[in-house]
């Protein structure tokens, strides 16, 4: 595993075949770093038999064979919207393989079939650069889960207010109260949209 991304055109076809792309930042928490450096290596406690693997493959194939029109419409809308709004296109091979990953995810999570809920996994299957992920997630949220997407937008707005809230020691009392009043108004505006 590496946090380095291919930059050469020669590697694009290879990179396209890496389906699951999880971006993991460097560990910044000291306690987590201690566990990584000095903790015991994780042990595999579960094994899968050939028969269990065969059943899993059959179930995944069943999910793929019985995809609902609602799911098909949603994935086509995601594809088209990403192309138009985000200027992102992905190979036909990538889309085909992505459906199988989503079906596997649905099986592993105990779903009865492949539904639009599985689309939440798409941002980690489609981004090419880490900065692309948020735009892809927004488009998918708008289509697959508009309520969750709205909640994320409101949370981001609230975090933005907190991030830019002035330090009380850096302002005069009157300025601080004025800034606090404006922040409360923005928070109230967010709350009215919930």
NUFINU-856940 format. One line per 10 residues: number of its first residue (from 1); for each residue y, x negated, z of C-alpha. Coordinates in nm, 4 decimals. Layout:
BEGIN
NUM) Y X Z ~ ...
//
This chain:
BEGIN
1) 0.0000 0.0000 0.0000 ~ 0.3496 -0.1190 -0.0743 ~ 0.7059 0.0049 -0.0541 ~ 0.7852 -0.1680 -0.3814 ~ 0.8200 0.0508 -0.6873 ~ 0.7442 -0.0626 -1.0428 ~ 1.0552 -0.1330 -1.2445 ~ 0.8977 -0.2443 -1.5706 ~ 0.8346 0.0015 -1.8553 ~ 0.4948 -0.1646 -1.8936
11) 0.3881 -0.0179 -1.5596 ~ 0.5040 0.3432 -1.6145 ~ 0.1665 0.4698 -1.7379 ~ -0.0085 0.3039 -1.4437 ~ 0.2465 0.4392 -1.1936 ~ 0.2081 0.7874 -1.3429 ~ -0.1579 0.7791 -1.2365 ~ -0.0708 0.7283 -0.8699 ~ -0.0591 1.0922 -0.7690 ~ 0.0223 1.0970 -0.3988
21) 0.3372 0.9031 -0.3149 ~ 0.4354 0.8991 0.0491 ~ 0.7441 0.6956 0.1291 ~ 0.7065 0.5345 0.4693 ~ 1.0123 0.3630 0.6139 ~ 0.9924 0.0612 0.8390 ~ 0.9069 0.1388 1.1996 ~ 1.2258 0.1479 1.4079 ~ 1.0995 0.2851 1.7401 ~ 0.9996 0.0043 1.9796
31) 0.7167 0.2005 2.1439 ~ 0.5691 0.2854 1.8034 ~ 0.6005 -0.0770 1.6984 ~ 0.4152 -0.1882 2.0120 ~ 0.1328 0.0568 1.9334 ~ 0.1133 -0.0741 1.5772 ~ 0.1131 -0.4391 1.6780 ~ -0.1001 -0.4286 1.9922 ~ -0.2866 -0.0977 1.9886 ~ -0.6512 -0.0541 1.9023
41) -0.7460 -0.0107 1.5396 ~ -0.8196 0.3542 1.4589 ~ -1.1898 0.4326 1.4292 ~ -1.3441 0.6672 1.1758 ~ -1.5163 0.9365 1.3779 ~ -1.6220 1.1772 1.1046 ~ -1.8292 1.1180 0.7979 ~ -1.8913 1.3456 0.5025 ~ -2.2351 1.3931 0.3563 ~ -2.3018 1.4083 -0.0170
51) -2.3891 1.7785 0.0205 ~ -2.0587 1.8509 0.1996 ~ -1.8715 1.6634 -0.0700 ~ -2.0508 1.8629 -0.3416 ~ -1.9584 2.1929 -0.1708 ~ -1.5952 2.0780 -0.1363 ~ -1.5764 1.9883 -0.5065 ~ -1.7237 2.3266 -0.6028 ~ -1.4705 2.5106 -0.3840 ~ -1.1812 2.3119 -0.5314
61) -1.3054 2.3872 -0.8843 ~ -1.3322 2.7537 -0.7855 ~ -0.9693 2.7461 -0.6652 ~ -0.8605 2.5945 -0.9976 ~ -1.0630 2.8448 -1.2007 ~ -0.9159 3.1415 -1.0110 ~ -0.5460 3.0532 -0.9999 ~ -0.3267 3.3621 -0.9715 ~ -0.0622 3.4517 -1.2274 ~ 0.1930 3.4311 -0.9449
71) 0.0991 3.0655 -0.8851 ~ 0.1018 2.9864 -1.2575 ~ 0.4452 3.1486 -1.2975 ~ 0.5776 2.9567 -0.9968 ~ 0.4535 2.6174 -1.1145 ~ 0.5961 2.6772 -1.4641 ~ 0.9309 2.7780 -1.3078 ~ 0.9262 2.4600 -1.0956 ~ 0.8497 2.2486 -1.4036 ~ 1.1249 2.4089 -1.6116
81) 1.3826 2.4069 -1.3312 ~ 1.3176 2.0403 -1.2538 ~ 1.3680 1.9595 -1.6212 ~ 1.6932 2.1577 -1.6443 ~ 1.8569 2.1116 -1.3002 ~ 1.7301 1.7668 -1.1999 ~ 1.6682 1.6186 -1.5469 ~ 1.3126 1.5343 -1.4341 ~ 1.0121 1.5506 -1.6625 ~ 0.6564 1.4557 -1.5794
91) 0.3596 1.3905 -1.8030 ~ 0.1154 1.6679 -1.8893 ~ -0.1569 1.4538 -1.7331 ~ 0.0401 1.4374 -1.4068 ~ 0.0828 1.8170 -1.3949 ~ -0.2887 1.8723 -1.4626 ~ -0.3954 1.6263 -1.1920 ~ -0.1363 1.7719 -0.9545 ~ -0.3011 2.1144 -0.9769 ~ -0.6296 1.9591 -0.8618
101) -0.4568 1.7849 -0.5704 ~ -0.2925 2.1143 -0.4694 ~ -0.6308 2.2910 -0.4909 ~ -0.7853 2.0178 -0.2732 ~ -0.5015 2.0560 -0.0250 ~ -0.5549 2.4329 -0.0136 ~ -0.9265 2.3809 0.0499 ~ -0.8720 2.1208 0.3227 ~ -0.6184 2.3398 0.5031 ~ -0.8575 2.6341 0.5025
111) -0.6722 2.8547 0.2541 ~ -0.8702 3.1212 0.0711 ~ -0.7339 3.0011 -0.2620 ~ -0.4462 2.8265 -0.4321 ~ -0.1173 2.9991 -0.3444 ~ 0.2516 2.9156 -0.3787 ~ 0.2385 2.7811 -0.0210 ~ 0.0650 2.4717 -0.1602 ~ 0.3756 2.3925 -0.3678 ~ 0.5333 2.2450 -0.0531
121) 0.3220 1.9363 -0.1257 ~ 0.4782 1.8848 -0.4716 ~ 0.7697 1.6609 -0.3671 ~ 0.5190 1.3943 -0.2574 ~ 0.3356 1.4273 -0.5886 ~ 0.6276 1.4205 -0.8297 ~ 0.9011 1.1800 -0.7191 ~ 0.9435 0.8554 -0.9071 ~ 1.2167 0.7086 -0.6849 ~ 1.2553 0.7990 -0.3163
131) 1.6036 0.9410 -0.3781 ~ 1.4483 1.1951 -0.6212 ~ 1.2402 1.3594 -0.3498 ~ 1.5138 1.5730 -0.1902 ~ 1.6232 1.7282 -0.5218 ~ 1.2614 1.8046 -0.6099 ~ 1.2033 1.9566 -0.2647 ~ 1.5159 2.1743 -0.3011 ~ 1.4026 2.3123 -0.6382 ~ 1.0532 2.3835 -0.5068
141) 1.1970 2.5472 -0.1966 ~ 1.4202 2.7736 -0.4060 ~ 1.1183 2.8950 -0.5999 ~ 0.8254 2.8836 -0.3578 ~ 0.9867 2.9488 -0.0216 ~ 1.3510 3.0579 -0.0443 ~ 1.3730 3.1502 0.3277 ~ 1.2523 2.8069 0.4397 ~ 1.4832 2.6450 0.1861 ~ 1.7817 2.8379 0.3273
151) 1.6828 2.7331 0.6804 ~ 1.6709 2.3675 0.5659 ~ 2.0168 2.3988 0.4112 ~ 2.1572 2.5466 0.7334 ~ 1.9911 2.2764 0.9430 ~ 2.1351 2.0088 0.7147 ~ 2.4810 2.1668 0.7496 ~ 2.4473 2.1665 1.1291 ~ 2.3350 1.8036 1.1295 ~ 2.6303 1.7161 0.9076
161) 2.8664 1.8676 1.1665 ~ 2.7023 1.6674 1.4454 ~ 2.7082 1.3470 1.2426 ~ 3.0811 1.3728 1.1786 ~ 3.1778 1.4998 1.5214 ~ 3.4374 1.2614 1.6654 ~ 3.3820 1.0469 1.9707 ~ 3.5720 1.1997 2.2639 ~ 3.6960 0.8586 2.3756 ~ 3.8515 0.7860 2.0355
171) 4.0789 1.0925 2.0338 ~ 4.3542 1.2355 2.2441 ~ 4.2569 1.5476 2.4384 ~ 4.4489 1.7818 2.2052 ~ 4.3014 1.6268 1.8913 ~ 3.9527 1.6452 2.0372 ~ 3.9917 2.0137 2.1274 ~ 4.1219 2.0855 1.7782 ~ 3.8245 1.9053 1.6187 ~ 3.5832 2.0807 1.8562
181) 3.7319 2.4190 1.7645 ~ 3.6831 2.3474 1.3942 ~ 3.3235 2.2380 1.4579 ~ 3.2553 2.5589 1.6540 ~ 3.3969 2.7629 1.3642 ~ 3.1644 2.5843 1.1194 ~ 2.8636 2.6356 1.3505 ~ 2.9531 3.0060 1.3837 ~ 2.9730 3.0277 1.0049 ~ 2.6241 2.8775 0.9808
191) 2.4905 3.1167 1.2463 ~ 2.6309 3.4161 1.0563 ~ 2.4146 3.3166 0.7580 ~ 2.0930 3.3168 0.9576
//
